[in-house]
Amino acid sequence: MGLNASSTTESTEMVKLGKKSWRRYLLKPLSKPLDARAKQNVSWVQLSGHEGSLISNGKGSVLKRYCQCEAQCLLQLQLDVLRSFVPQYQGEKLLNGERYLKMQDLLYNFKSPSVMDCKIGQRTYLESEVSVDGTNVRKDLYLKMISTSPSAPTDKEHQDKGVSKIRYLQWRDSISSTAEFGFRIEAIKTHGECTRRNFQHTRTWDELTTYFKFFIKSRKTIARIYLTQLLKLRSALEVSEFFARHEFIGSSLLFVHDESGYANVWLIDFAKIFSLCDSQIRLNHRSAWHFGNHEDGCCNHIFENIPKMNKS
């Protein structure tokens, strides 16, 4: 994978990184120093995500806290046309009494990488997480809503001082770029700069374009590589049996490049994927969602819009 490759120096020491899923820039102090290449490998750019631990061996593999759904998805994806666009699944490992997934370290061949995490889809919640009738109103969600936008609730919601979960989640998706453009920037980490995570209210095309150009430093060569990879990924998604039979919620496109011009895009995060293999449903990931059809909007706009950002 990737359009460039570099040689690597191996390190045998396992390094435990901080909490949260794939993505935070952390390097925990070790009992003995690692060489420069090993430090680079374990300095994972970990942006944001679910609670958990990440462990790198400095040799091209990482351990991620075990999730049965993610394990099953990764295993099945190794046999699908999407296998070259997801982390290579390398089995399971028990470490200090805890169960982990072992997978490819996606940053291993990058030198001082810049990373952008984009959540895909026009819906951020599974159908199983909400009640379609919306009769169960919650005060805590109402308070969350008015803390962000006091005018967001309807007159009745103000009167009840409560909103349903589905109403809250749909409103939350509408205040980011999720609902309109089918993706949102979760976080950006460029080499030598602090991680940016405050994109919850980023929703306009101009804002998205500005951040994308910031991420690639307006380098057209990097933009062209990303475009090539996105077109390849879209072609694979269109014929993927796995993609057609699964509701994709909470998954991301991980964009990575470095100063050498090495760049790639991966599909990551499968903890909330819902299998439809026991039904006759096949998704196109473009149709409008209504309760029961499981459409997620993952193929709406993102593959057309991200390449346009560099032309804006």
N, C-alpha and C positions, 0 to 999 in steps of 0.2 A: 504494500500500500504506500501511497505517497508518491511524489514526483521527484524526489531526491532521497538519498540515503547517506548516512555517515557512519564511520566505524565507531565502535564502542569499546570502552574498557570495563571489565567486569569487576564487581565488588560482591563479596559473599555475605556481608552483614545485612540482616533484616532491620529495617527502620520503621518504627511505628509513628505515623503522623497523627495530627490532631483529629478532633471530632468533625462530623458532617461528611456527607457522601463523597463524591468524586473530587471535590474541587475547592481546596483552599491552599494558599501558598504557605506551607509550613515545613520546617526542617527541625525535628526534635534533636537536642544535643545527645551525642552518643558517648559511650564509655571510651571509645577510641576513634580517632579521626578517620574520615574517609578521604580518598583521593578526590581531585577536583571533578573528574567525570562522574564518580559515584554520587557526589553531592548534587551535581546537576540532575542526575536521574531521580534522586529521592526528593528533590525540591519540587514536588508536584504542584502544579498550578491547580488548586482545588477551589473552585469558585463558590458554590453554594449547593445545598441539597439536604438530604435526609440525615438524621443522626446516624452515626456509624463510625467505623475506623477504617483507615487505609494503611496498608503496609506495602512497602516496596523492597525488593531484594537488590535493587541497583543493577539487575541483569535482564531487564525487559519484562518483568512480571510484577503484578500487584495483587494483594489480597484485599477483598472487600467483604465487610460483614455479610453473612449469609442471608439471602432472601430467597425463599423457595420459588416465587414467581419469576424473579430475575434469573435464577439458575436454570429453570425450565426453558425460559425464552432464549437465553444464550446458547443452551444445548441445541435447541431446535434450529436456531438461526445459523449454526455451523453447517447445516445441511441445506440451507436455502440460498437463493441467488444473492441475498443480502449479506452473506458471510464476509465479504471483503470490506463491508462498510460498518461492521460492528467489532467490538473487541474480541479477540480470539479467546474462546473459553478453554481453560486449561485444567478444569476439574475442581475438586474441593480439597480443603486442608483444615485439619484441627490444630489449633495453636493455643496453648495455655488454656485448654478447656473450652475454647470458643471455635465455632464453625465459620469458615470463610469460603468465599468464591475465589478461585485463582483465575486471573485473566491477564490479557496483554496490557502492558504499560504503554498507553498511547503516546506518551511524550518521550519515550526512550531515545528516539533518533533525532530529537530536536535539541538545538543549542540555544539556550535563553529564549524559550518560546513565548509567544503572545497567544492568548486563548480567549475565545468568546463562546459562551453558552447561550444557545437560542432554544427556548421551549417551543415545540411545534404543536399545532392544532388550534381549533377555535373553541375548545372546551377543555377546562382544566380539572374536571371531576368525572368520575365514573358514574354511570347510571345507577349503580348499586349504592351510591353514597347519598342519593337524594330521593325524596318522595315527590312524585309528579303532581299530586294535588295541591301541594304547598300549604296545607291547612295547619301544620304545626309551626307556629311562629316562635321565634327566639329573641329574647331581649339582648343577649350578648352579641348577636349578629347585628341587631339594630344599632347598638352602641358603637360597634366597629364601623358601621356604615356612616353614621353621623360624625364620627371622629375624623373621617376623611372628607366627607361631603355632606354638610348639614341639610342641604336641599335635595339629596338623593331619594329619601323615602317619600312615598305618597302621603297624602293627607291621612288616609286610613292607617298606614303604617306608623305615622307620627302619633295618631290617636291610640293605637294598640301598643305603641312602644315595642314593636317586635316585627321581624321579617322572617319569612321562611328561608330555609337553607338554600333551596334552589334559586330563589329570588336573589339572595345575597351573592351566591357564586356567579350567577349570570351578570349581576351588576359589577362584581369584581373583575370579571373578564372584559367588561365593556370599557373600563377606565384605563386599561392597557391596550396594546396593539393586538392582543389575542383575538378578540371578537371580530375585528375588521380585517386584519391582515393575515390571520392564521399563524402567527408566531409572535413571540416577544423576546426581547433581550433579557436574559436572566442575570448575566454578569460579564464583565470584560476585565481581563488582566493583560496589560501590555508590558513588555520587558522593561524593568527599571521603574515602573510606576505602580501606585497603589491600585488594588482591586476596586472596581466600580460596581456597585450592586443596586443602586437606587433607580431602578427602571420601572417600578410598579405603575407609574403614571405616564410613562412614555408611550404615546399613542399616535402621534402624527407622522406622516411620511417624512416630513422635513427633519424631525427629531431622529427617526431611525436612520436616515441617510447620513446625518451628521455623525452619529455614533459609529456607523459602519466605516466611514472614511477615517475617523479617528483610530479605529481598530487597525486598519491596514495602512495607516499613515499615507493614504491616497496613492499607494503603490499599485499601479495598473497591472504589473506582472503578477502580484499576489491575487488581485481581483480576478484575473483571467484563470489562474489555477483553480480558485474556488468555483468559478463558473463551470469549468470543465468537470470538476468533481461533482457538483450539484446536478449537472445534466446526466452524468453516469448514474448517480444515486436515483434520480427520478426514473430513469429507464429501468433500473432494477426493481424499484418499488412497484412499477406498473405491471410487472410479471411475477412478483413475489407471491407465492401461495400463503406464506406466513402472514404477510401484510394484509392480504385479503380476508383472512380469517381471524384477525385480532383487532380489538379496539385499542388504539394507542393513546394513552393519557399519561402526561408527565414525562414523555420522552424528549430528548434534546438532540439538536445538531451541535456537535462540538467542532468548532473551527480552530485550527492550530497552524501557526506559521512561525518562522524565525528569520533572522537577518540574512541567512544564506539563500533564502528563496525556497526552502523546503516548506510545503504546505499540504494540508489534507483536511477532509471533513469526515466525521464519523457520526453514526447514530448511536446514542447511548441512553442509559437509564430506562430499565424495563420493569421496575417494581410494581407499576400500576397497569401493566398490560392485561387486558381481559380476553381470554380465549372464547371464540365463537365456534369452535370445531365441533361441538355437540349439537349445533343447530344447522339450518340450511342458509344462514345469513352469510353473504359475501359483501364486504364493504368496498366502496370506491374511494372513501376518505375525502369526498368532495360534496356529496349531497347535504342538504340542510338537515340538521339534527331535529328529530322529534323522539320523544321517549319511546324506547323499544327498538329503534333502528340502529343504535350504537354508532352512528356516523360521528366522526371526530374532527373533520375538517383539516386533517394533517396535510393534505395535498392542495389545499386552497391557498393560492397566492404566494407561498413562500418561495417556491422554485422559480416563479416568474419575477417576483419582486426583489429578492436579494441581488440577483445579477444586475438589475437596473440601478441599484444604489450608486454604483461607481460612475454611472452615466448622468446622474442628476446634478 
